[in-house]
Amino acid sequence: RAENLARFGTPVSRALANELSRGGKMFKTKSGGVLKEGDNLRQVELAAVLGLIRAKGAGEFYTGLLAKKFAAGAAAIGAQFDIADLRGYRPVWRKTVTGTFGNHTVHFPPAPVSGGMIAAHFWNKLKEEGGYDSSSEEARAQSLKTAYETAIRAILKQDARKSNFRSDYGVTSFATIDRAGGAVACSVTANRRFGVQRTIPGTGIFAARTPVIADGAVSLAPMLIVNSHSGNGYFAAAVSGNAAAPGALISVALRVLLDDKPAKEALAAPRFKAAGVNAADGRVNLIYCADGMPNEPKSCSYSVDPGGHGYAASGGN
């Protein structure tokens, strides 16, 4: 589907149009103007890359002709990057930071992903103190505010950039649960809006800024809830935006998990403000299967943040 959208085009969403109006230089109309909401965005070079990977497999990107093209394109825009970096790339597996939800385990990414650490601290602090269980909406809001400020101080106390909460780190996210109960929550960042605002020539792929220059990790906060005995995933959520992202994630998750709100309703509900950030600035995507996808797929509720204008879809059960 991604290949077709890139090849034939997709309407520019309101969220993307807003981002482009704030400085996106890569996508232009034929006359050189800024794309507006509803304009058709085609990415032919990206479609060709996706088609090649589809036909020849992921190895083509790391060791094949595509790898050479990518490395040459990176060098052409002055990136400190070569084909050896692609060939030598290995994923790093780390133990998650955990919490609990009933008989299930809640998973967040560990350091150096500071957003995940903030979300984990926030979740566990609320659980320990039980502040969210109050029947008063005002008391709940105060508990959220206090717990989030505590999490920010605890995790970012050594970070000189901790006050830069309004930066947009070019984060995008997705979450899914398959019919076998396998769950994925993923957030990725270009470390600034549209990275360095250039694409790798001939590929249509954005060049990201290095983490040393811009720390987008504060906005990365995927979350999974898994039963350690069955291995089934019950909840998968990921979030994008600025440093408000971890707060937005937990704010929405609590409404779904503790208030039994449908995903769409929870995402539309008001969010708290604390520590100089507005949780409404985070864009959450989630799916929750209260009884488990394999056992009761009709128990699943899923949606995307109304502020992100993303996509939510079911493949059928």
Stockholm file with secondary structure:
# STOCKHOLM 1.0

chainA/1-317         RAENLARFGTPVSRALANELSRGGKMFKTKSGGVLKEGDNLRQVELAAVLGLIRAKGAGEFYTGLLAKKFAAGAAAIGAQFDIADLRGYRPVWRKTVTGTFGNHTVHFPPAPVSGGMIAAHFWNKLKEEGGYDSSSEEARAQSLKTAYETAIRAILKQDARKSNFRSDYGVTSFATIDRAGGAVACSVTANRRFGVQRTIPGTGIFAARTPVIADGAVSLAPMLIVNSHSGNGYFAAAVSGNAAAPGALISVALRVLLDDKPAKEALAAPRFKAAGVNAADGRVNLIYCADGMPNEPKSCSYSVDPGGHGYAASGGN
#=GR chainA/1-317 SS CHHHHHHHCEECCHHHHHHHHTTCCSCBCTTSCBCCTTCEECCHHHHHHHHHHHHHCTHHHHTSHHHHHHHHHHHHTTCSCCHHHHHTCCCCCCCCEEEEETTEEEEECCTTCHHHHHHHHHHHHHHHHTGGGCSCHHHHHHHHHHHHHHHHHHHHTTCTTTTCTTCCCCEEEEEEECTTSCEEEEEEECSSTTTTSCEETTTTEECCCCTTTCCGGGGCCCEEEECTTTCCEEEEEEEESSTTHHHHHHHHHHHHHTSCCCHHHHHHSCCCEETTEEGGGSEEEEEEETTCTTTCGGGEEEEECTTTTCCCCCCCC
#=GC SS_cons         CHHHHHHHCEECCHHHHHHHHTTCCSCBCTTSCBCCTTCEECCHHHHHHHHHHHHHCTHHHHTSHHHHHHHHHHHHTTCSCCHHHHHTCCCCCCCCEEEEETTEEEEECCTTCHHHHHHHHHHHHHHHHTGGGCSCHHHHHHHHHHHHHHHHHHHHTTCTTTTCTTCCCCEEEEEEECTTSCEEEEEEECSSTTTTSCEETTTTEECCCCTTTCCGGGGCCCEEEECTTTCCEEEEEEEESSTTHHHHHHHHHHHHHTSCCCHHHHHHSCCCEETTEEGGGSEEEEEEETTCTTTCGGGEEEEECTTTTCCCCCCCC
//
